[in-house]
Amino acid sequence: MQSKNRPYYGSLLVLVLLLIAIPWEKAQAQQKIRIAFSSTDSLNGIWTIAQEAGFYKKNGLDADVVYIGSSTVAAAAVVSQDVQLANIAGSVVANSGVRGGELVSVACFVNSLAYELVVLESIKSPEDLKGKSLGISRFGSVSDVAARELLKGIGLRPGEDVTILQVGGASERAAGFSRGVIAGFPSPPGNVHLIPGGLPHRVLVDMADFQKPYPLPFICAVATKSYVAKNRPVVKRAVMALIEAAHYFKTNKEGTKKMMAKQLRGANDAYLESSYVSSAKILERVPYTTREGMKIQLDEALKQTPGGKATVDSLIDDSIVREIEKDGFIDRVYGRKE
């Protein structure tokens, strides 16, 4: 009798253990995190693609993905821990670092500044832009860096020859342009097609035409050092989800365009096509943060805050991407490079 019942009791014990383990594993697997992205343009598409395509969930995250329309505002949210991980550009990380902040870039998916300068059709040369205004999101943001570099590239002095105004995100800049509030604005690839009403315009200069691309940690995953230290597995999972989203972006054009259209109301076919093509080219396969670009931003930040103690090494933590690469995760997602 005893030996007859042993298999039954053994099976029951296994079942009980499974019932106990499954909810615990599920709870462990789905870690909560709030993630912010700072623009609805295509270059920022990976943040929402990771949510829409289920990559956060696949990598064990219960992610609340929110829009914060500026890197500088997103940085404040990360510091206050209203957000744990955000798209914050290297310029903002460097400015925070020289003031004693603890922001750190753990991965960067676009490491060059890809902007064009959109101006009124009446402006046919750099000289015509003198005395007029360009619109950016906020001072210290990527659009601010882009505006200044674009102006320098055509021989104009930012703030002297041309006024720089805080206007808002890409859509707000396009709207301000259409109302004549500003004479031009730095535009991510393809955003020129979002100008309401088809107001006549021209691209005065494109950074893609510069002899050397401007190195900038641009679309970066940034957290505080203390959060990374205490929640490293969560940050690693988020970076893995974003790597999968970048792969999806680069290899699934139609699916990506559909998600972009959902994210950016009013996006037309011309915008979706041109911005997709431009963005897909520059998304990193292995998202290390450019040290050359961070050094440039750090040097600029130190001009504003002399005596700051930040170093490039204090602003970048490559260890998570290095670990993901060493584990073979990127090769599994993209296919091994021959």
SEFI-420326 format. One line per 5 residues: number of its first residue (from 1); for each residue z, y, x of C-alpha. Coordinates in nm, 4 decimals, padded with zeros to 6 digits, m for minus. Layout:
NUM	Z/Y/X | ...
// end
This chain:
1	00.0000/00.0000/00.0000 | 00.0978/00.2385/00.2792 | m00.2151/00.1798/00.4796 | m00.4234/00.2245/00.1632 | m00.2829/00.5729/00.1050
6	m00.3059/00.6941/00.4624 | m00.6720/00.8065/00.4349 | m00.5866/00.9937/00.1143 | m00.2927/01.1790/00.2707 | m00.4963/01.2434/00.5844
11	m00.7829/01.3944/00.3833 | m00.5385/01.6006/00.1796 | m00.3800/01.7390/00.4955 | m00.7216/01.8329/00.6365 | m00.8123/02.0035/00.3076
16	m00.4873/02.2029/00.3018 | m00.5364/02.3126/00.6612 | m00.8922/02.4232/00.5822 | m00.7795/02.6199/00.2784 | m00.5198/02.7957/00.4932
21	m00.7597/02.8602/00.7810 | m01.0614/02.9876/00.5863 | m00.8993/03.2985/00.4315 | m00.7282/03.3769/00.7637 | m01.0552/03.3548/00.9565
26	m01.2329/03.5640/00.6938 | m00.9649/03.8306/00.7172 | m00.9865/03.8221/01.0939 | m01.3668/03.8388/01.0929 | m01.4083/04.1458/00.8710
31	m01.2491/04.4289/01.0679 | m01.2481/04.7696/00.9019 | m01.4086/05.0599/01.0864 | m01.5440/05.3980/00.9853 | m01.8662/05.4971/01.1630
36	m02.0391/05.8358/01.1497 | m02.3975/05.9406/01.2150 | m02.4921/06.3047/01.2619 | m02.8477/06.3357/01.1306 | m03.0711/06.1717/00.8718
41	m03.3809/06.1804/01.0941 | m03.5455/05.8662/01.2248 | m03.3815/05.8817/01.5681 | m03.0486/05.8171/01.3946 | m03.1899/05.5358/01.1836
46	m03.0041/05.2542/01.3607 | m02.6668/05.3605/01.2158 | m02.7750/05.3120/00.8562 | m03.0138/05.0223/00.9274 | m02.7152/04.8311/01.0665
51	m02.5498/04.8788/00.7282 | m02.8548/04.8299/00.5029 | m02.9745/04.5188/00.6863 | m02.6237/04.3708/00.7026 | m02.5751/04.3751/01.0810
56	m02.2241/04.5236/01.0689 | m02.1174/04.2522/00.8257 | m02.2967/03.9837/01.0288 | m02.0929/04.0897/01.3313 | m01.7622/04.0786/01.1469
61	m01.7206/04.4411/01.0455 | m01.6317/04.5990/00.7137 | m01.8002/04.9275/00.8053 | m01.7729/05.2510/00.6110 | m02.0737/05.4514/00.7344
66	m02.0575/05.8266/00.6692 | m02.2808/06.1257/00.7387 | m02.1380/06.4163/00.9397 | m02.4102/06.6731/01.0043 | m02.3248/06.7656/01.3629
71	m02.2164/06.5946/01.6857 | m01.9468/06.8570/01.7380 | m01.7930/06.7977/01.3939 | m01.8239/06.4197/01.4401 | m01.6373/06.4529/01.7713
76	m01.3461/06.6251/01.5967 | m01.3406/06.3440/01.3377 | m01.3272/06.0802/01.6132 | m01.0469/06.2597/01.7964 | m00.8453/06.2814/01.4726
81	m00.9300/05.9146/01.3985 | m01.0783/05.9966/01.0579 | m01.3739/05.8149/01.2169 | m01.3440/05.5511/01.4878 | m01.6999/05.5430/01.6233
86	m01.9723/05.8059/01.5919 | m02.3113/05.9165/01.7126 | m02.2136/06.1917/01.9559 | m02.4415/06.3310/02.2249 | m02.3522/06.3505/02.5928
91	m02.3334/06.7304/02.5831 | m02.0445/06.7113/02.3350 | m01.8717/06.4302/02.5261 | m01.8918/06.6370/02.8464 | m01.7630/06.9554/02.6796
96	m01.4700/06.7602/02.5388 | m01.4005/06.5882/02.8700 | m01.3708/06.9056/03.0782 | m01.1118/07.0307/02.8274 | m00.9043/06.7167/02.8690
101	m01.0463/06.5228/02.5731 | m01.0699/06.1436/02.5757 | m01.4106/06.0828/02.4229 | m01.6132/05.8127/02.5964 | m01.9692/05.6881/02.5482
106	m01.9702/05.3082/02.5178 | m02.3440/05.2690/02.4508 | m02.6492/05.4912/02.4253 | m02.9659/05.3996/02.2364 | m03.1754/05.7072/02.3211
111	m03.1332/05.8556/02.6682 | m03.3851/06.1360/02.6659 | m03.4207/06.4523/02.4651 | m03.7240/06.4191/02.2386 | m03.7755/06.7471/02.0553
116	m04.0577/06.9836/01.9720 | m04.0361/07.3559/01.9009 | m04.1740/07.4320/01.5540 | m04.2583/07.7990/01.4918 | m04.4310/08.0145/01.2328
121	m04.8092/07.9991/01.2492 | m04.8165/08.3679/01.3449 | m04.6401/08.2858/01.6739 | m04.9212/08.1857/01.9063 | m04.7506/08.2287/02.2440
126	m04.4005/08.2393/02.3949 | m04.4300/08.6188/02.4109 | m04.4622/08.6303/02.0298 | m04.1231/08.4613/01.9977 | m03.9339/08.7398/02.1792
131	m03.6842/08.9229/01.9588 | m03.6854/08.6482/01.6989 | m03.4408/08.3676/01.6069 | m03.4330/07.9900/01.6372 | m03.2158/07.7742/01.4119
136	m02.9879/07.4958/01.5379 | m02.7150/07.2872/01.3732 | m02.4128/07.4099/01.5739 | m02.3445/07.5557/01.9153 | m02.2866/07.2797/02.1705
141	m02.4845/07.0267/01.9650 | m02.7981/06.8427/02.0731 | m03.0190/07.0832/01.8793 | m02.8549/07.3667/02.0753 | m02.9299/07.1923/02.4071
146	m03.2853/07.1254/02.2874 | m03.3443/07.4870/02.1821 | m03.2264/07.6182/02.5187 | m03.4296/07.3678/02.7209 | m03.7428/07.4284/02.5130
151	m03.7096/07.8040/02.5593 | m03.6523/07.7675/02.9342 | m03.9554/07.5392/02.9493 | m04.1788/07.8215/02.8202 | m04.0185/08.0908/03.0374
156	m03.7862/08.2513/02.7795 | m03.4153/08.3273/02.8158 | m03.1972/08.1727/02.5424 | m02.9692/08.4291/02.3814 | m03.1511/08.7185/02.5467
161	m03.5205/08.6905/02.4647 | m03.4543/08.4721/02.1600 | m03.1442/08.4596/01.9368 | m03.0012/08.1179/01.8535 | m02.8438/08.0823/01.5072
166	m02.6272/07.8059/01.3608 | m02.8079/07.6892/01.0469 | m02.7271/07.3199/00.9821 | m02.8974/06.9816/01.0046 | m03.2684/06.9047/01.0279
171	m03.3320/06.9547/00.6567 | m03.1360/07.2833/00.6508 | m03.3315/07.4120/00.9490 | m03.6599/07.3275/00.7777 | m03.5405/07.5036/00.4605
176	m03.4263/07.8133/00.6551 | m03.7642/07.8227/00.8256 | m03.9505/07.8069/00.4946 | m03.7437/08.1023/00.3661 | m03.8101/08.3085/00.6792
181	m03.4456/08.3125/00.7908 | m03.5537/08.1790/01.1305 | m03.8864/08.1966/01.3159 | m03.8581/07.8453/01.4528 | m03.6370/07.5460/01.5165
186	m03.6101/07.2505/01.7542 | m03.7317/06.9470/01.5644 | m03.6848/06.5755/01.6244 | m04.0142/06.3839/01.6226 | m04.1980/06.4147/01.2926
191	m03.9539/06.6525/01.1200 | m04.2259/06.9163/01.1077 | m04.3636/06.7203/00.8120 | m04.0456/06.7947/00.6142 | m04.1064/07.1695/00.5902
196	m04.0874/07.2450/00.2162 | m04.3993/07.3742/00.0485 | m04.6224/07.3178/00.3490 | m04.5479/07.6584/00.5029 | m04.8049/07.7231/00.7796
201	m04.6554/07.6379/01.1186 | m04.7405/07.5196/01.4659 | m04.5711/07.3190/01.7403 | m04.5396/07.5709/02.0215 | m04.4159/07.3191/02.2786
206	m04.3250/06.9498/02.2839 | m04.0753/06.8048/02.5313 | m04.3018/06.5017/02.5579 | m04.5441/06.7317/02.7416 | m04.2888/06.8351/03.0045
211	m04.3640/06.6941/03.3483 | m04.0311/06.5072/03.3521 | m03.8411/06.3955/03.0402 | m03.5077/06.5735/03.0041 | m03.2457/06.3017/03.0615
216	m02.9724/06.3246/02.7998 | m02.7343/06.0690/02.6502 | m02.8577/06.1460/02.2990 | m02.8027/05.8742/02.0382 | m02.4756/05.7377/02.1723
221	m02.1887/05.5325/02.0301 | m01.8751/05.7297/02.1152 | m01.5069/05.6569/02.0568 | m01.1778/05.7656/02.2110 | m01.0577/05.5807/02.5196
226	m00.7359/05.4868/02.3416 | m00.9244/05.3347/02.0470 | m01.1474/05.1323/02.2807 | m00.8418/05.0088/02.4740 | m00.6637/04.8923/02.1570
231	m00.9681/04.7737/01.9593 | m01.2183/04.6565/02.2177 | m01.3428/04.3540/02.0134 | m01.4165/04.5823/01.7169 | m01.6113/04.8282/01.9329
236	m01.8017/04.5392/02.0915 | m01.9005/04.4076/01.7475 | m02.0197/04.7539/01.6433 | m02.2372/04.7840/01.9543 | m02.3792/04.4369/01.8885
241	m02.4655/04.5399/01.5309 | m02.6398/04.8519/01.6594 | m02.8372/04.6483/01.9146 | m02.9598/04.4294/01.6289 | m03.0456/04.7408/01.4276
246	m03.2438/04.8831/01.7213 | m03.4372/04.5567/01.7471 | m03.5058/04.5645/01.3725 | m03.6262/04.9249/01.4047 | m03.8652/04.8422/01.6871
251	m04.0056/04.5249/01.5300 | m04.0009/04.5849/01.1530 | m04.1975/04.9014/01.0889 | m04.2341/04.8779/00.7104 | m03.8743/04.7743/00.6521
256	m03.7533/05.0577/00.8731 | m03.9704/05.3157/00.6965 | m03.8329/05.2051/00.3590 | m03.4759/05.2500/00.4808 | m03.5614/05.5880/00.6339
261	m03.7149/05.7043/00.3048 | m03.3996/05.6012/00.1196 | m03.1834/05.7923/00.3654 | m03.3908/06.1106/00.3770 | m03.4962/06.2344/00.0367
266	m03.8289/06.4107/00.0367 | m03.9564/06.2137/00.3352 | m04.3323/06.1830/00.2990 | m04.5716/05.9290/00.4513 | m04.6748/06.1648/00.7312
271	m04.3119/06.2116/00.8382 | m04.2244/05.8438/00.8112 | m04.5239/05.7364/01.0187 | m04.5075/05.9936/01.2976 | m04.1294/05.9851/01.3341
276	m04.1222/05.6056/01.3354 | m04.3861/05.5801/01.6099 | m04.2121/05.8405/01.8294 | m03.8635/05.6966/01.7823 | m03.9526/05.3297/01.8303
281	m04.0926/05.4071/02.1777 | m03.7691/05.5494/02.3153 | m03.5029/05.3230/02.1645 | m03.3291/05.1352/02.4454 | m03.3306/04.7561/02.4603
286	m03.0154/04.7526/02.6737 | m02.8157/05.0609/02.5693 | m02.6535/05.1820/02.8890 | m02.5652/05.5517/02.8945 | m02.7725/05.7491/03.1457
291	m02.5498/05.8678/03.4272 | m02.8106/06.1157/03.5471 | m02.8172/06.2754/03.2036 | m02.4383/06.2809/03.1704 | m02.4103/06.4448/03.5145
296	m02.6400/06.7272/03.3968 | m02.4272/06.7795/03.0855 | m02.1054/06.7655/03.2866 | m02.2332/07.0277/03.5307 | m02.3221/07.2548/03.2363
301	m01.9816/07.2004/03.0776 | m01.8041/07.2830/03.4034 | m01.9839/07.6193/03.4138 | m01.8141/07.7033/03.0838 | m01.4793/07.5483/03.1815
306	m01.4352/07.5828/03.5584 | m01.1684/07.3557/03.7016 | m01.2184/07.0782/03.4480 | m01.1194/06.7373/03.5854 | m01.3752/06.5190/03.4069
311	m01.6130/06.2970/03.6030 | m01.9178/06.1009/03.4930 | m01.7102/05.7818/03.5227 | m01.4461/05.9251/03.2896 | m01.7097/06.0001/03.0239
316	m01.8934/05.6641/03.0265 | m01.7609/05.3110/02.9733 | m02.0423/05.0650/03.0526 | m01.8204/04.7581/03.0398 | m01.8930/04.6583/02.6786
321	m02.2724/04.6740/02.7141 | m02.2460/04.4946/03.0482 | m02.0434/04.2173/02.8843 | m02.2867/04.1887/02.5912 | m02.5812/04.1719/02.8310
326	m02.4096/03.9127/03.0513 | m02.3289/03.6987/02.7452 | m02.7031/03.6760/02.6750 | m02.6721/03.8426/02.3335 | m02.9536/04.0923/02.3966
331	m03.1902/03.8187/02.5156 | m03.1086/03.6191/02.2024 | m03.1860/03.9188/01.9792 | m03.5031/04.0346/02.1555 | m03.6151/03.7137/02.3221
336	m03.5735/03.6527/02.6914 | m03.7813/03.8753/02.9195 | m04.0183/03.6770/03.1358
// end
